[in-house]
Structure formats: structure tokens, C-alpha cells
Amino acid sequence: MTVAQTRRPAPLGWVLVVTAVAALVVALDQLVVATALQTIHEDLNASMSSLEWTVNAFSLSFAALMIPGAEIGDRIGRKRAYLGGLGLFAVASAACALAPNIGLLVAARVVQGAGGALISPAALALLTAATPPRKRGAVMGIYAAVMGLAVVGGPLVGGAVTEGIAWQWIFWINVPVIALVLPFAAVKLDEMKGNRVRVDLVGLVLAAGSMFCLVWALVRSGAAGWDSGEVLGTLIGGLVLLAGFVAWERRAAAPMMPMTLFSVRAFAAGNASALLLTASLFSTVFFLAQYLQLALGNTPLGSGLRYLPWTVPLLVIAPAAGRVQDRIGPRWLISFGLLLQGLGLVWLAIAAHRHVGYPSCVAALVISGIGTSMAMPAQQSAVMTSVSPASMGKAAGTFSSVRQLGGALGIAVLAAVFAANGSDRSPAQFADGFSAAILAAALMAFLGAVFGLFAPGRSSVMGRAEGTGSAPAPATPAGPAAREGVGVS
């Protein structure tokens, strides 16, 4: 059973603030280095291939340790995991800022990713459990706005800090923010644990190994090539480990991730569409930063400022979409949102292909930002409200892992498309490769819209809010699914 708090629950506003701020810091650090890479290259005398690992090292450890991080939170308490992750993230951030060479910077980014893997699933599970069902859409809308703002705003923050102060401060800034959040989190958050069952060590190893190998193959595919032994070996190894994880979890007495969760339509549809949304979003953010600088000649700060048409809708639309989702359900918000995201990216690709400059991209960024803002909170709510409180940590870990895998997948796919259609030898050639790559990102968004059609509609949402919804029953009352509390709270 889930351990309930014995004192009066903390006000929802406090829970939202302390979890959202930490989620903002973690998400921001994924892409904050995008506009600072050239400066780091000059300061540390690092090769461009080694610079890639300032992004990849974080993504690898973050993705590989997300599900184990959720399991740790279920066992020691999600609040303890959250506080421990914050402390680890702060220490690693200071180490990044103090790194005298690229090797130590990459090592510190690995530790940052491990801290983030503890923070993200715990934060999402704590927030969902603290939110009454009738308010979950609105609260998830605010949380999604914060996450989206971090992803799209990362290049702006990185560019502003790099130009205005020094690149080290993109990491130093985390330390005082976390120092401010920690005491409030310690006081305001209530402890919560999952079911007390035997540790699924085999599942932990298989989950971490499969995520590590898959993300490694994806992030190395551009540099090494899809046909290289390194990429093929890790890709096949990752798929084999993933198949082994699924097979083990189906037969384990106390599974870390009950496979019955994926028989819940909202859980499966939310995760599938989230994979494709983040694949499209992260890859576009990554390549747009380079397009604005290499093809259009903007400075790091100027490039970051040009993300604002994409960023502003997240602040306005995502909270409103969350409130609407409480009434109409997630299905149409996910599908229509991803459709808009894809249409905006098609427009952006056409503008780049015609070499017409940034002004013609503004409307495209606004449309794409509106679509992203509609879909993100609906996906989070669909996944997190489809399981019982005891399984929220596992659901949050899976959802966070899927998003990380999606980000790595998207960047790998767009890198391959870019290489086949352009190069960085001239602004015009870069624009041609960028245009083709963004069309690929649009296709991923359109596919995500199709998966969104399988999310619940209004009637399913109303059933959950009234406590009448239920997930498919397990085969036997005493089965793993029953112990894990699979169902709808």
C-alpha cells in the first residue's frame, strides 16, 4: 500500500512551486549548453566531437537511470529521493562550473543526469498525488508549461549567460536556486512510498542497460554512422535487453514495472504520443539553435531571443489547455496539438528552404508553440491519472524515460536527415539540410497526433474524476498487477 502522511497535507500551491522549480532546473540543463558550445570549445580547447558529450553524457545517465530512480523513490520515499537528487544535482552543477577540462566537464554532466533521474519521477509523482482529480488537468498544464519553457528557453538562457557573464554560470546558477528550494521542499512536501515488495534487481539492471544502450546508439549514430559496429552493436544490445526486461517483468513475482500498465489505454497512448512529441521538439530546438547562428548569423543571445515566439505560447496556452482537458479529456488536445506542432514545423521547413530569413519563421514558431502547449499537459495527465497512487512513481519514471528516449531519437533522426541533404560548409547548405530535417520532425509530430486519438475522451475522464473508472483487471486477484495497484485512483 502507499504510505500516507500523518499530518495535514501541504497546500497544493507549495507542492506545485517546489516540484516545478526543480523540474525547471533539470529540464533547462539538458539544452542550456546548446548556444554555449562554441564558447566552451574555445575556452577548454575541446574538439567538437568531445563537445557533443556535454549534451550526450547528461542524456545517457538521465535516461538510463530514470526507471531505477523511480524505483528508489518508491522504496526510500519519493520525498527523500527528491531531496537527495536535488543535493546531488547541485554538487554536480558546481563541478561542471569548476571543470578545468572537457573530460571533467563530461564526468560532472553524468552525475548531473543521475541527480535528475532521482528528481524528475519523484517530483511528478508527488505533485500528481497531491492534486485532487478535478484539478489535475489545470495543475499539469502549469507543470507542462514550466517543462516546455525550460526546453525551448534553454538556448535563450545559455546564450544570455554566456554572452553576459561566462559559460560557467549556466551551471553555477543551479546552486543558489536549489539551495533556496531545498528547505521549502523539506518542510512542505509529504513523504510517500510505493508498495513494500522485494527489490527487482534483474529488472533494474535490464531497464538501465537497455536505456543506456539505446540512447548510446542514437546519440552516436550521427558521428559513427548507422552501419558502424558501435551503433549496430549497442542498438541490437539495447533491443535485446529491452525484450528481456519485458519478458522478465511479465513473469517476475514483484515486477518493477508491471506490464499490465501498458494495457491501460490512457497510459499507452500518453507515452507513445509523448515519445514522438519530444522527438520532434528536442530535435527542433537543438537544430534551430545552430540554424539561427550558422545560417542566419545571429549571436548566441540573439539566437536565444528568437525562440520567444515559440516560448510565449507555452506560458499562456499550456495552463489554459490543462483546464480545458479537465472538461473534454486529453484525446483531442493531444491530437490537435501535435497536428498544429507539425504544421508549424512544415512552415518553418519551407521558410528555411526558400532562404527567406527569420521574419518568415515567426508565425511558424507561434503555431508550433501553441500545438506543443496543448499536447504536453494532456499527455502528462493521461499517463499519471491512469494509475493508482501506489504506481505513480513507476508511471512517472516510465513517462520521463520515454521523453528522454524520444529526445535522443529525434536528434539522431534529424542528424541523419541533415547529413543526407546538407552540410555546415556554407549558410545555404546548412539551410537546405535544416529544412529537410525539420520536415522529418514534422512527420514525427503528425504520427504522434495519430497515437493521441487512442487517448481517453471526455466520458473516460469524467468516470475517473467521479471514481468510477477502472483499468483492466489482472488475471488473478493476487497477481502482480493487484499488488501494484494498477488502476485509476
Protein Blocks (a to p, Z undefined) as FASTA:
>chain_A
ZZddfbdcddfklmmmmmmmmmmmmmmmmmmmmmmmmmmmmmnopafklmmmmmmmmmmm
mmmmmmmmmmmmmmnopklmmmmmmmmmmmmmmmmmmpmbfklmmmmmmmmmmmmmmmmm
mmmmmmmmmpcfklmmmmmmmmmmmmmmmmmmmmmmmmmmmmmmomklmmmmmmmmmmmm
mmmmmmmpccdddddddddfklmmmmmmmmmmmmmmmmmmmmnopkbmklmmmmmmmmmm
mmmmmmmmmmpmbdfbdfklmmpmklmmmmmmmmmmmmmmmmmmmmmmmmmmmmnopafk
lmmmmmmmmmmmmmmmmmmmmmmmmmnojmlmmmmmmmmmmmmmmmmmmmmmnonojklm
mmmmmmmmmmmmmmmmmmmmmmmmmpcfklmmmmmmmmmmmmmmmmmmmmmmmmmmmmmm
gcfkbmklmmmmmmmmmmmmmmmmmmmmmmmmmpccfklmmmmmnopaccdddfbfklmk
lmnopacZZ
